Amino acid sequence: MNNLSCRLSVGLFVRNALGFVFCSFAGIAVASGSASTASSAANPQRQLLAALTDLATKQPRHVGAAYVAARTAAALGDEQTAFYWLDRLAEIGLGDEIDPDDFGPLALTPGFIERAIRFAEKAPPIGSAAQVLELQCGNLLPEGTAFDSKREELLISSGRRRTIVAVDARGRCRDVVPEGDGTLFAVLGMYADPSNDTLWVASAAAPFMINATPAEAGGSILARIDLARGRVIASYRLAGSGLLNDLSRGKDGSVYVTESRGGTIYVLRPTHNELQPLFPQDTFESPNGILVLPDGNLLVADFDGLALILDPSATEPRVQRLNTPDDLYLGGIDGLAWSEGRVVAIQNLVGRSRIWSLSIDPKGSRISNALVLMRGHPDFLNPTTGVVVGRSFRFIADTKLQTVLPDGTLSALPAGRTGHRVITLMIDFP
């Protein structure tokens, strides 16, 4: 019997509207030489389930591990194991409804429906929308948001159409960059810079974007767009393959971007013309949202929770994980925004999604306060990112309104709908 081990690097279900599956369970080894291991080695989903089981054993209150284990077991058709993890999740405390879309055919079974009712009873809706705006355009597969203060338009990135759509107050849409002009891949996170009327975007190749070619697979770029002219004026390609996801910009002009597949952060310095890694690969578990804080430090969201990157301009910046009140699980957060001394965050990995208000302790060692601003809204279909405009937070409520069909086309908009809905949430903190 060989006492070998295989490095596990299989898909973590870090969701966004584009349906990417990220791989970053770095360093978790599975001993081979047993029937169960042989079975796992032949099936990435079983590898993932084994890794999540190991993680949940080491961290019994890891909500993300339990939730993703349940959906992975459901995807494998293992009803008993899926129910085991859902029951574990009920013991830990999810604080949200479970999302039927995450569980496929299992969601139609009496056992799932019974459990879903119990989760919902413990997580009644919170918050109300100040406005719900329906777009007059579809076929976007949206992900990122920004606000063009000069033109007073909401900017929404499109994974499908390889562009950015500008939306006015009536929901009318226009393309910022010509659709599929060849300068962008699927567009993800964005950052608008009103000082020079430009927009920074992270863009990654995906099979569902229009005019996708095999040669583009694995490609990812950071691009700068002139909003007045509607064209890409600079592009910085990631060396090798990867997935540049979300980004934020520092006061010195440095642009920081998460690389979700490799588990690290890249930076583009004002004095450089290429992306440079801040850390070795697998420093983070599928990093997603990123935010430059007023003190210059970075806040990063990944599968395990939130972390500060201290002194990111230094030669060797440091990572400090943030503790949470009562071990609250704040992993699986997508969009991050700043408003009046607090972080507004969209958590969409577990459950039907929640909008959080988070306060960071002045000493920077923990989240001192966490308040749910909204959950259970009927329009929630995997909200991803949002942007603060004045005293409001605007976000796409339903990025999964349309889905990619097996033949590569998109599902039709629901009857009577003209496009996605953008929710405006007032953020007058108590």
BELDAWO-V747078 format. One line per field, one symbol per residue. ss: DSSP state (A for helix, B for strand, O for the rest). phi: phi as a letter, one per 20 degrees, with the letter a starting at -180 (. if undefined). A space follows every 50 residues. Layout:
ss->???
phi->???
//
This chain:
ss->OOOOBBBOOOBBOOOOOOOOOBBOOOOOBBBOOOAAAAAAAOOAAAAAAA AAAAAAAAOOOOAAAAAAAAAAAAAOOOAAAAAAAAAAAAAAOOOOOOOA AAOAAAAAOAAAAAAAAAAAAOOOOBOOOOBBBBOOOOOOOBBBBBBBOO OOBBBBBBOOOOBBBBBOOOOOBBBOOOOOOOOOOBBBBBBBBOOOOBBB BBBBOOOOOOOOOAAAOOOBBBBBBBOOOOBBBBBBBOOOOOOBBBBBBO OOOOBBBBBOOOOBBBBBOOOOOOOBBOOOOOOOOOOOOBBBOOOOOBBB BBOOBBBBBBOOOOOOOBBBBOBOAAAOOOOOBBBBBBBOOBBBBBBOOO OOOBBBBBBBOOOOOBBBBBBBBBBOOOOOOOOOOBBBBOOBBBBBOOOO OOOBOOOOOBOOOOOOOOOOBBBBBBOOOO
phi->.feecdfebcfeeeebfemfddcaefmeddfeocfffffffecgffffff ffffffffcgdfgffffffffffffemefffffgffffffffoembfeeg feclggfeegffgffffffffecfgcncefbcdefdbclelfbecbceff dlcedcedffelbcdecefdnfdbffdgglenecefedfbbedffclcce cebcfbfefflfcgfegnfbcdcddeffembfdbbceffmerbfdcbbce fenfddcfdffembcdcdegecdbfcfebffmfcelfcfbbeegenfddc dbfeqdbedelfeffcfddcfefcfllgecemeefcbdblncedcddcfd mencdddcdeggfmdaeebccfebbmffefcmfdcbcecmdccdbfecfe gdceegenedfffggnedrfddeddfceff
//
